[in-house]
Amino acid sequence: MELKTIKHIQAVSRFSRAFIYKQVQAGKLSPPIKIGRASRWKS
């Protein structure tokens, strides 16, 4: 399992940070894993 940063998700998807978090709130993307203050997504 690899954990991706928000910057990596943005680079791959070309979506803004706000759009990604709105998709998480809408249930269309899985929520990030919190590691301390950092957020990471499973790949």
N, C-alpha and C positions, 0 to 999 in steps of 0.2 A: 504494500500500500504506500502510495506516495502522497504527500500533502502539498497542495498548491497554494500560493499566495494570491491575494486579490489582484496584484499587478500581473501575475501570470495569466489569471482568468481574463483580465481585461485585454492583454496582448493577444490571446488566442481568439477570443470572441469578438473583440472590437466594441464591446459594450462599456458604458460608463459605470463607475463605482455605484452611483445612485441607482441605476437601472438594475444592476445585479442584486443589490439589497432589496429593491422593490419586488423582484422576482422571488426572492427568498420569502418575503412577507406574504406574497400571494400563493406560496406553496408550489411554485413551478420549478424552483431550484432547491436542492437540499441545503439546510442551514450549515454554516461553517462550524468547525470544531474550535473551541476557544482554548488556547494554550497561553496562559497568563493573560496578557492584554492583546495578544496576536490572534487573528482569525485565519484558519487554514481549511481548505476544502479537500475532501478525499478525491482521488482520481481513479 
